[in-house]
Every structure is written in structure tokens, then in C-alpha cells.
């Protein structure tokens, strides 16, 4: 490891994100980890602990990223890199025992919900979905009176796309009291904004595709835990099911990680400005952003996050006209088509600002308003972003 646990703990996250995962300081050797393209490794005799053996078991290019992410999340062990966020979701869900109970937010990443729903339909587990912001309802789902206790609590906070904020400490405590494992998807917040392990979670999940790599050019996922037994089980699942990362993607992700602090600082600040300007706009029927004092999750977010993230959601108001007008969903689509700087595309967390109406995806539940637009704020000049939004909303005036 390039940094000891003590050295890593002494650094601020802004420095750690640059320093973690560096090679040893050997004269005339590179300061950045090299890209290793090999499917196998020299060796004779039985494999022992630490032997690489084969490319599906390990790759030297994974190690620096896994080390850096583990340290950033405050874990005692390196993370585990996966081929995609959903590969990491699959590995995490493998921790639910046969016919176990999974409690999951009703509004969360559609891929996670879809996978859990399919597992439930096949009888592998029982799925209970809840409003994660309703602490009493979640606790009741974890340990219902006269019913089976949960085996796993799945958290997202803030949720995708409704930006609901969970009481992380209360819910992880309730889950552990019931004997459940807690997995938290920390993709929206990143370890620079929120550290779920310190709030009681057992496993932290990331779509590395998003903020961690930050340039919309790789597809990767990751899991982090301080529990050696859980890590061994997750590693076994990754190895046997083959959800491994490509070395070039891992190398790109580490390079992207180096600028995470700067990107988060810029995008969070811009998101706050945009949210405040959009709040009360005549063409906006509602807004969700934990950084607004009026947001239902503001107080909780302020207590357990270092900032409020760079995702905000708006509900575009319907347009009433002499010809009968158009619905909020139609107005949202019209606004998005009128944008020039914002990019109409799915995904989030890149340097570019992305925008989309979420109900265009059939996997989104009907409880997500059809006029809800998710906005991932990038690192462009905030005044340029605002001017583009303002002119696009202006096209709805007639």
C-alpha cells in the first residue's frame, strides 16, 4: 500500500483522493500506477493467499483504485472493483440468504429495484419496498410485529431520483438489532460528501461510472466494507460470476478519481445556485434538492453529509393556453429539447451537465411524477448553465 492507515487518516479527503493508491517511492519508477494487460501470471504449485494466479482473480491495475476507494470510505480493507454498478449490485444482493427478506427504498436506482424484483419473482427472496425517508415505516418493514425480520436493509440517501434522505444512523441501528446487513448505495454522494460506514452501514456500493471516474467514459462498479468475512464472500462472488473490471477501465477510473474533490466542489456549489434560482420559478411546479432549507430532507442531510450533492430534480409545470395547453411531461420534454449547453442523456456525475425526464424510462415506478426532470450539474460556468435553463424555460411562455 502506498499510504498506511495512519497516514491516510491524517490526510484530508481532498488530499487523500490525490495521494491514495500511488506506487512505492522507488527511484526512477513512475509516480502513477502502470496499466497491466495480462490474463495470467507466472507461478508453480498450489495457489496461496496473495497469489494472483489468473486474470479473473486479480489484476495489478485494480489494486490502486481499490486501495484508494477503501481509504476514502474510511474502510479497514481495500474495496472491490466490478465490471459495472449492476455487477456490484448483484454481488451485494448475493449476501441475502435464500428466502431472506430484503428491505429496499421504493424510489432508488431502477437497476437495483429491477434486479431485486426479479429475484423476488423467482422466489429467491422476499422484497419489501418502503419510503426510505419515513423512518417509522422502514423500521416496521425491518422487524414487523409477528413477521419475519429483514436479512438486508438496502439504503440510498439521497435516493434516485426523488432525493429522499434517510436517517442513516437510526435505520442502520434498527437493522443491526434485527440481525440484518446494511448496504448503502453512495453513488450520489461519493465518499467526499458522505461516509456510510461511519454511519453504521456494513457495505458501501458505488457506480464508479458516475462521480468517481467522472468523465462519462467508463462503466464500472465497486463495493467497500471493513468486514473481512463480507469482503471474502463478495470477492468469491466476483470471481465465480466473472463480474470483473477491465484493466484499462480501472486505470481510467483512478485517473478520474484524482480530480474528484475539485469536481465535487464546483458542481455542488453550482447545484446550490441553480436550485435557489429555480425555486419559485413560475414554470417550475416543484423542486427537490437537500440544500434548500424548504426541502424535507434538509435537516437530515445537513447532519450526515458534507454538502448536499450535485443532483437536483424539478417538476415542470403544465402550460395552459388557448388551444388547451400541454401537460407537465410535454412541457418538460419541450424544455429539454430547447437546451444547448445541458446534454439530454441518462447517467450522471460527469464533468458535463446532464438532464432527462426520468419517466421516459419504463423501469421508473409510476410514483415518480411524469414531469420530473433530473439534473446532474457538471463543472461548466454556472451562469452559462443558468442562462441555458432560463432560455429553455422561456420557450414555454408561448
N, C-alpha and C positions, 0 to 999 in steps of 0.2 A: 504494500500500500504506500502511496506517495505521502500521505499525511496520517499520523497516528490519531487515535480517538481524541487524545488530549489536545493535539494541535488543531484538529478540526473544530473541537468545541470552543477553542479560544478565538476563532475567526468569526466575523460577522457573515451572515449568508451572502452578502454582496461580494465578499472576498472568496468565500468558500466555493461559490459557483465557478470561479475562475481557477482556483488552485487545486481543487479536488481531482483525483484521477490522473495526475501528472506522473510521468515515468520517474524512476530514481535519478538523482542528480549525478550522472556519470559523465566524466569529461568527454567531449566530442560526440555525445549521444543526443538525440533530438529532445526538445522540450515538450513536444506533443507525441502522444502515443501513435505508433505506426499502424497502418492498415494491414492486417494479416489475412491473406486469401489462401486458405488451406483446408481441405476436407478431412485430413488426418495428421497424426503426429508420430514421430519415432517412439518406439517402445517395445520391450520384450517382457514376457512373463505376465503374471496376473496384474490387473489394474489396482492401484491403491488410491487412498484419499489424496486428492490434489492432482492426480494424473489426468491429463486432458483426453488422451485416448483417441477420440474421434470428434469430428466437427459438429455432430449433433449434441455432444455432451458439453462442449466448451469452445470458446474462441478467445484468443488474447485481446481482440478488439472489443469484445463485450465488457471485459473486466473493468476498464477505466470508467465507463459510463455507469456500470452497476455500483462501483465503489462511490462515485460522486453522488449518485442519487440516494444511496443509503445514508451517506453522511448529511446530505441536505435535509432529509426527512428525520434526522436525529435517531436513526436506527443503529443498532449494535452490529448489524450484519449488512453485507452488500445487497443491493437489490437484485432483481431478476428481470432480464430483458426478454421480450417476446416479439413475435412477428407482427403483431397488431394489438390494438387496445382490446379487441374482442378475443384474441388468443389469451390475453391476460385475464379477461372476464371469465372465460371458460376454465382456466386453471384455478381461479379463485372459487368458482362455484363447485369445483370438484371437492372442495373441503366440506360441503354439505353431505352428511351421511345419507345412505339410501332411505327413502321415505322420510327424510328430515324436513323440517319446516324452515322456510326462507321468508323473512320479512323484508320487503323492498319498497322504496318510495313509489307511489303511483305515478309521479312525474319524475322520471330520471332518464338517463341515456337510453334511447329507444332500442339499441342493440342489446343492452343488458336485460331490459324488460322482455324483449322478444326471446332471447335465449332461455331465460328463467321460465317464461310461459310455455315454451316448447318442452322443457324438461318436466314441468308440472303435467302437461297433457299426456306425456308418456309414462306418468306415474313414478318418476324418479324422486320427486319432492312435492311438498305442498307449498304453494305460493300464497302469501298474504300481502296485499298491497295497501299502503296507508299514505295519508298526508303526513310527510315527514316533519312538517312544522307543527303538527298537533301532537305535543309530547304525550299527553294522556292516551291518545288513540294508539300511538306507537307502542307505549308500554303495555297497553291492553292486548295488542297483537303479539307482543313478545311472550307474554305469560298470561293467556286468557284464563279466567276462572273456569275450572273444570275441563280445560282443554290442554292440548299438548304445548309445551314450551318450544320456543324457536331454537333451531340449531345454528342459525346465522342471521345476523342483522346486517343488511346492506344499506349503507348510507351514501348519500350525495348531499353536499351542502356547500354552496348553493346548488339547487337542483337544476337540471337541464330539461326543459327550457324555462320553467316557471320561477326560478331563482328563489325557491323556498329555503329558509335557513333552519337547520335542525339545532336543537340544544344538545350538542355533541357529548358533553360530559354526562348529562342526565341519562341520555339514551344508551351510551356505552356502559354505564354503571348498571342500568336495568338489564341489559343484555347479558352481562357477565354474571349477574346474580342468578339469571335463569340458565346459565351454563352455555350461552351462545357465543360464537365467534363473531367479531365485528370487522367487516370490510368496508373501507371508505374510498369512494372514487374521488380523488383530489385533483382531477384534471383541470377544473375551472380555476381553482385557487393557486395551484402549484405549491411546493414547499416553502416558497418565499412569502406566501400570504397566509398559509395555514398548515399546521403540522398535526395531522390526525393522531399519530402515535402518542403525542404528548397529551391528547385529549381523551385517550382511552382506547383507540382502535387497535386491532391486532394486525391487520393487513391494510396497506395503502395501495391503491390502484391508480395508474396513470395511462391515459392515451398519450404516449410520447410524441405522437404525430402532431399534437397541438402545441401548447406553450413551450414545453421542454426543448423540442427541436426548433420550433418557432419559425420555420421558413416554408411550410407547406410543400416540402419536397421529399418527405419520408413517411412511411407508415410503420409504426412501432408501438408497443405497449410495455408496461413494466409493473412489477409488484415489489413491495418493500415490507419487511417485517423484522422484528427483533427476536422473534420466537424461532429457535433453531429447529424445533420439530415441525412447525408450519412451513418453514423455508424448505426443509428436506422434502416434505410432501409436495410442495409446489414445484420444486426442481425436478422431482421424479415425473410429475405430470407433464412438464415441459419437454423432458427428454423422451418420454414414451409416446406422447402425442405429436411431437415434432413441431411445436409452435415456436421455432427458433428464429432469431433475428439474423438478417444478412449482415455480414461484417461491414460492408460499405455503408449501409443504413445506420449501423451503430456508430461508425466513425463520424458520419454527418451529424447525428444527434448530439454527440459530445461537443462537436464544434458549435452547434447551435446553442447548446446549454450555456456556453461561456458568456453569452450576451443576455441571459435571461433577466438578470437584475435590471439592466438598463431598459430592456423592452417592457418589463412589467411596470417599472416606474413611469415610463412615458404613457403607456396605454391606460394604466389606472387613472392617471391624472386627467387624461383626455376624456375617459369614460365619465368621470365625475362632472366635468364641464358640460358635456353633451347631455347627460341626464338632467342636470339642473335647468338647461335651456329648453329641453323637450317637455319637462314637467309643466303642465298647464298650457301647452301649445294648443291652439284651437282645433288642430287636425289630429290631435292625439287623445284617444279616449281613456287611456290608462298607461302607466309605466311601471316597470319593475326594475329596481336597482337598489341593492342593500345600502348604498352610500347615501341615499336620500333619507332624511330624518323621518319622512312620512311613510317610508317602506315598512311593512310589518316585521321584516327580519332585521331591521337596522340595529336595534339594541343588541341582539344576539351576535350579529356579525361583528359589531364593534368590540365585543367581549372576547371573541375567539379567533378573530382574523387580524392580520396586519395589513389593513387596507380592505377594499371592497371588490376587487377584481375588475376585469375589463369587459365583462359581458353585461349588456342591458337589453331589456325587451320592451317594446312598445306595442300598444294596440291602436291601430289606425282607425279613426272614426269613419263611419259611413258618410257618403256625400249625398246630400239631399238637393235635388234640382227639379226643374220644371218637367223633365222627362221621367221623373220617378227616382232619379239618383242611382247610386251604386252602393253595394254592400261594403262593409269594412274590409272584407277579404279582397274584393275587387280594387278598392282604393289602395290597399297595401301593395298589391301587385303593380298597380299603375305607378305608385310612388317609386318602387324598386326599379322599374323599367326606365324611369326618368333620371336615375343616378348616373354620374360619370366617374367619380373617384371611388366610391364604395363598389365592391365587387359582389354581384349576386351569385353566391355559391354557398354550398354547405361547408361544414367544418368551422374551425375557429382557432384562435391562438397564434396566428401567424403575424408577420410584420405588416401585412396588408389588412385593411378593414373589410370584413365580410358581412353580408346581410342576406337574410332569407325569411320568407314566411314559412313557419315550421309545419303548418298543416298541409303543405304541399306533399309531405311525406305521409304515406298511408299508415306507417307504423306509429305515428303520433296518436295518442288517445284523444277521443272526442272532447275530453275535459280541457284540452288546450284550445283556447279560443282560435277560431279560424282566421282572425285578423291579427294574430300575434306575430310580430316580427322580431327575430333575434338578431342582435347586432354585436359582432365581435370587433372591438375597437383596436386598430393597429397602431403603428408608430408615425403615421403621417402628421402633418401640421394640423392641430385641432381646429384652427379657423378655416382651413380648406375643407375639412370633414364637415364642419357645421354649414358652410356655405353650400355644399353639395346637398346636404339634407334639406336645408331651407328652400332651395330652388325646387327640389323634387316634391316637397310637400306643397309648395306654391302651385304646382301643376294641378292640384286637386281643387283649386279655387274656381275653376271654370274653364 
